[in-house]
Amino acid sequence: MKKVICGGQTNLVFIERKLEPEKSFFGQRGYDVIVADLKEDPEILKEKLQSVDIIDVGGGDVNYLLDWAKKANLGSYLKDLLARGVVYVGGSAGSMLPQPDIGFTWWEANDPTDHVGLGVVDFITTGGPVETVVARKKHLQEVMDFPWKIYVLQDGQAIKVDGDTIEHLGPGAKESV
């Protein structure tokens, strides 16, 4: 049986209600859906993640999600899971966790908020006009070490990473900075 794990915000009642579309989507495709919570015991979470084919992480407050991902030690073994063939699917905040930095659109030099992502990939994704992204990248390069390529995603677009191959998928212009 193929298995998928879905997670998002950490309130279990909220997860159950919020995850119905994902559970139905994956269930209809023959997956056994397991719900995980970043607040559960890190060893139990790791065991769950090691038993699945797909990890689906939804949206929410990216700072909150990153804080709990770090407390759960997710960064210490996520790369290994992906190297074994586990697929990571992230939407909104969930797509930002694997990035090296989550603060592209909001972080400033005087902000003490932890903006360092899990660093599973070496690029940033964001939406918005390319001109705004170029200006923001230039600003950040003036106040910090910011070496990453930025993929500008529009509605209906995604980034697919398979080993060292990165594909910008979906309709419209494929822009990066």
C-alpha positions, 0 to 999 in steps of 0.5 A, spaced: 500 500 500 502 506 498 502 511 503 502 519 504 503 523 510 499 530 510 500 535 515 499 543 516 497 547 523 498 543 529 491 543 532 488 536 531 481 538 530 483 543 525 488 538 521 482 533 520 477 538 518 482 542 513 485 536 510 479 532 508 480 535 501 488 532 501 485 526 504 480 525 499 485 526 493 490 521 495 485 516 498 482 516 491 489 515 488 490 508 492 494 512 498 493 510 505 493 517 508 497 518 515 496 525 519 502 527 522 503 533 527 510 537 528 508 537 535 508 530 537 514 526 539 520 527 534 521 520 534 514 518 533 514 523 527 520 521 524 518 513 524 511 516 521 515 520 515 520 514 514 514 509 512 511 514 507 512 515 499 509 522 499 510 528 504 505 533 503 505 539 507 500 545 507 500 552 508 499 556 514 504 561 518 511 559 515 514 562 522 510 558 526 511 552 521 519 552 521 519 553 528 516 547 530 519 543 524 526 545 527 523 543 534 522 536 531 529 535 528 525 535 521 531 538 518 536 533 520 533 527 516 528 530 511 534 530 505 535 523 507 528 521 506 528 525 499 534 521 497 531 515 498 525 517 493 520 520 498 516 525 494 515 532 498 510 536 496 509 543 499 504 548 498 504 556 501 508 555 507 509 548 506 513 550 500 518 555 504 520 550 509 525 546 505 528 553 502 535 556 505 531 562 507 524 563 509 524 571 509 525 573 502 519 578 502 519 581 509 526 580 513 530 586 515 537 587 518 534 589 525 529 583 525 531 578 530 526 573 527 529 566 525 528 566 518 533 560 516 529 555 513 531 547 513 536 548 507 534 542 503 534 546 496 539 552 495 534 556 491 528 561 493 521 561 491 516 567 491 511 570 487 510 577 484 512 582 479 519 580 477 521 588 478 519 587 485 523 581 486 530 584 483 529 590 487 528 586 493 534 581 492 538 587 491 536 590 497 538 583 501 544 582 498 546 589 501 545 587 508 546 580 508 549 574 504 544 572 499 547 568 494 540 564 492 537 564 485 530 566 486 524 562 482 518 567 481 512 563 481 505 565 478 498 562 479 499 554 476 506 554 477 511 549 481 518 547 482 520 540 481 526 538 483 529 531 482 536 530 484 540 536 481 535 537 476 530 543 477 524 544 473 520 550 473 513 547 471 506 550 469 503 555 464 506 562 463 513 565 463 518 561 467 522 567 470 528 567 475 532 572 478 
